[in-house]
């Protein structure tokens, strides 16, 4: 009997036993509650970008607040400044959520806190559920320590989605091995020595953490002080207190010490001339001490 050529056989979800598939039914049972934030949860095997897909659903009116879209693999995930985010199938958590802060009377002027809120939710959940130290790099990177160096293991991207909606995408490297890293400066929970790399409990922990923070933030009408968001973010932000280079719109640069995160979620940088400049948008580079 001639052996069958298996090159045309789709890979089984169980082909990599170290990276089992997520259970859609199990996650729905544990996360979807009548009185909770999460209204739906869908898992797709592969997509270009969960953010793009969920924005399209929101614009079409087929997704409501609390919709969660998860992909086992993303081929065109995007970060800030349209940077690509990709990883092997089932090696990380790639998901997007839809929120509508306007329905909770949160002023538009405070919506800029949502990426920072997500960072707090992700970092605190991973610290507790994965047993790994995390830090936040302003405005939307999640860092872990690998071989004594800070490495990026996660990123966050928020996008407007129709009338009053915001889609927030999260990408997290969970089980990536050193040879699978997209760039040498990247990291993963596994490389950081996490006690847990099972994606299902990690996703549950992150979504529950986000729900707690979002509900408290909305109850405070987005006030970062009343909701404790500002102090919690600042406490976990490794950018504050560091010498940084801020690459600003228009190819301008500002070098100085990051001294605070202000009430609008902006990074306050004290320049070399002593002036404090709030940075609301830009690329931040952590510099070594002079």
Secondary structure, 3 states (H helix, E strand, C coil): CCCCCHHHCCCCCCCCCCCCCCCHHHHHHHHCCCCCCCCEEEEECCECCHHHHHHHHHHHCCCCCCEEEEECCECCEECHHHCEECCCCCCEEEEEEEECHHHHCCCHHHHHHHHHHHHHHHHHHHHHHCCCCCEEECCCEEEEEECCEEEEEEEEEEEECCCCCEEEEEEEECCCCHHHCCCCCECCCCCCCCCCCCHHHHHHHHHHHHHHHHHHHHHCCCCCCCCCHHHHHHHHECCCCCEEEEEECCCEEEEEEEEEECCCCCEEEEECCCCEEEECCCEEEECCCC
